[in-house]
Amino acid sequence: MEKEFDFKLEDLGYDQFFQSERLEGFSVARVASEHRGSYEVVNQNGRFLAKITGKQMFDASSREDYPAVGDWVAITELGEGQAVINGILPRKTVIKRKYGDKNRAGDKGDVQVIGTNIDVAFVVESADSDYSLNRFERYFAILKDQGIRPVIILNKIDLVSEEQFETMISEIKKRFDDTDVISTSTFNEAGLDQLRTYIEKRKTYCFLGSSGVGKSSLINKLIGEDAIKTGEISGYSGKGRHTTTSREMYFLKSGGIVIDNPGIREVGVADVSSGIEDLFEDIVELGKGCKYNDCTHVGEPGCMVLEAVKEGKIEEERYNNYINIKKESDYYEMSDLEKREKDRDFGKFIKRAKDDLKKYE
């Protein structure tokens, strides 16, 4: 099989973490893209079209148990570009979000794996229309929960005035003073050199954001060719139509690894309790001084968080976002516990049924 270029597993992001978890007797490869019922995996021998075994399908309890882009997998190489995936190596990091039908009663949503084994996540927003501090914060809660470093990309800065741009940067720095910010434009190539130098060899980066913010266009600039199709510019809105429909990994000539993602309309959080504590550390610390240990910071007397909001020490918008994210995370965690409880109850039912059957044998 013809190779794209000569490389080692380490060039694909393979390190000691995965080496220690390697399954004996199998080759290892990285999942570069997912198709219906199959995956494209890559290793030092080239690219393979791979499928999982029936046993894996049977054993999977949710979509999280299936391979995802970024995963390292144990494979059997069959020749002629074909392979079988025998198992998934433990994941160093996982980016996932909760989704579901909010309008359907009782729907607690499901979890979608966006990418795995990510080192840095570029959270992209468009300066002309998509800009939202709260959305940045939602992504950060997910990323920090996994120990993934977030970086803000404010794209399409050519579409706003210098005054608007300066206001946005000031707001971002005020709320996220410890987060790197890269301002870019694929139209006049502003900030692209800074983005290129930011990406290190053998590290994996993913691009997250809504549809139409320019993620694929930025990756095309990094690759140096139009590897990803982007929609034609709309004459009415002046925006490119989003065309990315699946996740895919690209290997840059500089040695960096980047993953493009479809646009995410809603950033639903799952269980990200540690990410919330990291992102809203000041609010969490204030909460320790509340009158009640189980204070929800919504309406209880003696709440130090509410007092700080009233005095202007905490922005009301940031406080509201904290409460919403915390509620979603707590709700998902509670739902997950309920599911496990149901599984335990079902297991007890099966055991009782078997015991009852033995009585009649």
C-alpha positions in Angstrom: 0.0 0.0 0.0 1.5 3.4 -1.0 2.2 5.7 1.9 1.5 9.4 2.2 4.9 9.9 3.7 7.4 7.9 5.8 6.7 8.2 9.5 6.8 6.3 12.8 4.0 5.7 15.2 5.4 8.4 17.4 4.7 10.9 14.5 1.0 10.1 14.8 1.0 10.9 18.5 1.9 7.5 19.9 3.8 7.8 23.3 4.6 5.9 26.5 1.0 6.2 27.7 -0.3 4.0 24.8 2.8 1.8 24.7 2.1 0.6 28.2 -1.5 -0.3 27.2 -0.7 -2.0 24.0 -2.4 -5.3 23.2 0.1 -8.1 22.5 -0.2 -9.9 19.2 -1.8 -7.0 17.3 -0.6 -4.0 15.3 -1.7 -0.6 16.5 -3.1 2.2 14.4 -4.8 5.5 14.9 -8.4 6.2 13.8 -8.2 9.1 11.2 -11.8 9.2 10.1 -15.2 7.4 10.6 -17.5 6.3 7.9 -20.8 4.4 8.0 -19.9 1.1 9.6 -16.1 1.4 9.0 -13.1 3.5 10.0 -10.0 4.7 8.2 -7.0 3.9 10.4 -3.3 4.9 9.9 0.0 3.4 11.1 3.6 3.1 9.8 2.4 0.7 7.1 -0.1 3.1 5.6 -3.9 3.6 5.6 -6.5 0.8 6.1 -10.2 0.6 5.9 -11.2 -1.2 9.1 -14.3 -2.6 10.7 -15.0 -3.7 14.3 -15.8 -7.2 15.3 -19.3 -8.5 16.0 -18.2 -9.2 19.6 -17.3 -5.5 20.1 -20.7 -4.5 18.8 -22.4 -6.9 21.2 -20.3 -5.8 24.2 -20.8 -2.1 23.5 -23.3 -0.5 25.9 -23.2 3.0 24.3 -21.6 5.0 21.5 -18.7 5.7 23.8 -17.6 2.1 23.4 -17.1 2.4 19.7 -13.9 3.8 18.1 -13.7 7.5 17.6 -11.4 9.8 15.6 -8.2 10.1 17.6 -8.4 6.6 19.1 -5.5 4.2 19.1 -6.8 0.7 18.2 -5.4 -2.8 18.0 -5.8 -4.1 14.5 -5.2 -7.2 12.4 -3.9 -6.2 8.9 -5.6 -8.3 6.3 -3.8 -6.9 3.2 -5.0 -4.8 0.3 -5.7 -1.9 2.6 -8.2 -3.9 4.8 -8.0 -4.4 8.5 -10.1 -5.5 11.5 -10.3 -3.5 14.8 -9.9 -5.9 17.7 -10.0 -3.4 20.5 -9.6 0.2 21.6 -6.6 1.3 23.7 -7.4 3.3 26.8 -8.0 7.0 26.0 -5.7 9.7 27.4 -8.4 12.4 26.9 -12.0 12.4 25.6 -14.0 15.4 24.3 -17.7 14.6 24.5 -20.9 16.4 24.7 -24.5 15.6 25.7 -27.2 15.8 23.1 -30.9 14.9 22.9 -34.3 16.1 22.1 -35.1 18.8 24.6 -38.7 18.8 23.5 -39.3 15.2 24.2 -40.5 14.5 27.7 -38.2 12.3 29.7 -35.3 12.6 27.2 -32.1 12.9 29.2 -29.9 12.9 26.1 -27.1 10.8 25.0 -23.3 11.3 24.9 -21.5 12.0 21.7 -17.7 11.5 21.5 -16.2 14.4 19.5 -12.6 13.3 19.6 -10.1 11.4 21.7 -6.4 11.7 22.8 -6.4 15.5 22.1 -3.7 17.7 23.5 -5.0 21.1 22.6 -8.5 22.3 21.4 -8.9 25.4 19.3 -12.3 26.8 20.1 -13.2 28.9 17.0 -15.8 31.7 16.9 -16.5 34.2 14.2 -16.1 37.8 15.1 -18.9 39.0 12.8 -21.8 36.9 14.2 -21.0 33.9 16.2 -19.1 35.6 19.1 -20.3 34.5 22.6 -18.3 34.4 25.8 -20.8 32.0 27.3 -20.2 29.5 24.5 -16.5 29.7 25.0 -17.1 28.9 28.7 -19.2 25.9 27.9 -16.5 24.4 25.7 -13.9 25.2 28.4 -15.8 23.3 31.0 -15.8 20.2 28.8 -12.1 20.6 27.9 -10.8 21.4 31.4 -12.6 18.4 32.8 -10.3 16.2 30.7 -7.1 18.3 31.2 -7.2 19.5 27.6 -5.7 22.9 27.0 -8.2 25.3 25.3 -7.1 28.0 23.0 -9.4 30.7 21.6 -9.4 31.5 17.9 -11.4 34.6 17.0 -11.8 34.2 13.2 -13.0 36.5 10.4 -11.7 39.6 12.1 -11.6 41.3 8.7 -15.4 41.5 8.9 -15.5 43.8 11.9 -14.2 47.3 12.6 -11.0 47.8 14.6 -13.1 49.2 17.5 -15.4 46.1 17.6 -12.3 43.9 17.5 -10.6 45.7 20.3 -13.8 45.4 22.4 -14.0 41.7 21.8 -10.4 41.1 22.7 -10.8 43.2 25.9 -13.9 41.1 26.9 -12.2 37.8 26.2 -9.1 38.8 28.2 -11.2 40.0 31.1 -13.1 36.7 31.5 -10.3 34.3 30.3 -7.1 36.0 31.3 -5.2 32.7 31.4 -6.2 31.5 28.0 -4.2 32.1 24.8 -6.1 34.0 22.0 -5.2 33.9 18.3 -7.0 36.4 16.0 -7.2 35.2 12.4 -8.6 35.8 8.9 -8.3 33.5 6.0 -9.2 36.4 3.7 -6.1 38.5 4.5 -4.2 35.7 6.3 -3.9 37.7 9.5 -2.8 35.6 12.5 -2.1 32.5 10.3 1.6 32.5 11.0 1.0 32.7 14.7 -1.4 29.7 14.4 1.2 27.7 12.4 3.9 28.3 15.0 1.5 27.3 17.8 1.1 23.8 16.5 3.9 21.5 17.7 5.2 18.3 16.1 3.5 15.0 17.2 0.8 16.9 19.2 -2.9 16.5 18.4 -5.2 19.6 18.0 -8.9 19.7 17.2 -11.0 22.6 15.9 -14.3 23.1 17.7 -17.1 25.6 16.9 -20.4 26.3 15.3 -21.1 25.8 11.6 -19.7 28.5 9.3 -17.1 29.9 11.7 -14.3 28.9 9.3 -12.7 25.9 11.0 -12.2 24.0 7.7 -10.9 27.1 5.9 -8.3 27.5 8.6 -7.2 23.9 8.4 -6.9 24.2 4.6 -4.5 27.1 5.1 -2.5 25.0 7.5 -2.4 22.1 5.1 -1.5 24.4 2.2 -4.2 23.1 -0.1 -8.0 22.8 -0.3 -8.1 19.3 1.2 -11.4 20.1 2.9 -14.4 21.3 0.8 -15.9 24.6 2.1 -19.1 26.1 0.8 -19.1 28.9 -1.7 -19.4 32.4 -0.2 -23.0 33.4 0.0 -23.7 36.7 -1.8 -26.4 37.6 0.7 -24.6 37.0 4.0 -20.9 37.0 2.9 -20.3 33.8 4.8 -19.1 30.4 3.7 -21.7 27.7 3.9 -20.6 24.9 6.2 -19.9 21.6 4.4 -17.9 19.4 6.9 -20.2 16.4 7.8 -17.7 14.1 9.5 -14.7 14.2 11.7 -11.3 13.7 10.0 -7.7 13.8 11.0 -5.0 15.6 8.9 -1.3 15.4 9.2 0.6 18.6 8.6 4.0 18.8 6.9 5.3 20.5 10.0 4.5 17.3 12.0 1.4 18.6 13.8 -1.9 16.6 13.8 -5.2 18.4 13.4 -8.9 17.2 13.5 -11.7 18.9 11.8 -15.2 18.6 13.3 -18.7 19.3 12.0 -20.3 22.4 13.4 -21.9 22.0 16.9 -25.2 23.8 17.2 -25.6 23.3 21.0 -22.8 22.6 23.4 -24.5 20.3 25.9 -22.3 19.3 28.9 -22.2 15.9 30.5 -20.6 15.2 33.8 -17.9 17.9 33.9 -17.7 18.6 37.7 -13.9 18.9 37.8 -14.0 21.2 34.7 -16.5 23.4 36.4 -14.4 23.6 39.6 -11.4 24.6 37.5 -13.1 27.1 35.2 -15.2 28.7 37.9 -12.6 28.4 40.7 -13.4 31.9 42.2 -17.1 31.0 42.5 -16.4 27.6 43.9 -14.1 29.1 46.5 -16.7 31.7 47.5 -19.3 29.0 47.8 -17.3 27.4 50.6 -18.2 30.3 52.8 -22.0 30.0 52.3 -24.3 29.5 55.3 -25.4 26.1 54.1 -23.0 23.4 53.0 -25.4 22.3 50.2 -26.1 25.8 49.0 -27.1 25.9 45.3 -26.3 29.6 45.0 -29.8 30.3 43.6 -31.8 31.8 46.4 -30.6 30.6 49.8 -30.0 33.1 52.6 -26.3 33.7 53.5 -25.1 32.8 50.1 -21.7 34.3 49.5 -21.9 33.9 45.7 -25.2 35.8 45.4 -23.7 38.5 47.6 -20.7 38.8 45.3 -23.0 39.1 42.3 -25.0 41.8 44.0 -21.8 43.7 44.8 -20.6 43.4 41.2 -17.6 41.3 42.1 -18.9 38.5 39.8 -20.5 39.4 36.5 -24.1 38.4 36.4 -23.8 36.9 32.9 -20.9 34.7 34.1 -22.8 33.7 37.2 -25.9 32.7 35.1 -23.7 30.6 32.8 -22.1 28.9 35.8 -25.6 28.0 37.3 -26.8 26.7 33.9 -23.7 24.5 33.3 -23.7 23.2 36.9 -27.4 22.2 36.6 -26.8 20.4 33.3 -23.8 18.6 34.7 -25.6 17.6 38.0 -28.6 16.5 35.9 -26.5 14.3 33.7 -24.7 12.8 36.7 -28.0 12.1 38.4 -29.4 10.5 35.2 -26.3 8.3 34.9 -26.7 7.1 38.5 -30.3 6.3 37.7 -29.2 4.3 34.7 -26.7 2.3 36.7 -29.3 1.7 39.4 -31.7 0.3 36.8 -28.9 -2.0 35.6 -28.3 -3.2 39.1 -32.0 -3.8 39.6 -32.3 -5.7 36.3 -29.3 -7.8 37.3 -31.0 -8.7 40.6 -34.2 -9.6 38.8 -32.3 -12.0 36.5 -30.6 -13.6 39.5 -33.9 -14.0 41.3 -35.5 -15.5 38.2 -32.7 -18.0 37.8 -33.0 -19.0 41.5 -36.8 -19.5 41.1 -36.2 -21.7 38.1 -33.8 -23.9 40.0 -36.6 -24.6 42.5 -38.6 -26.4 39.8 -35.7 -28.4 38.3 
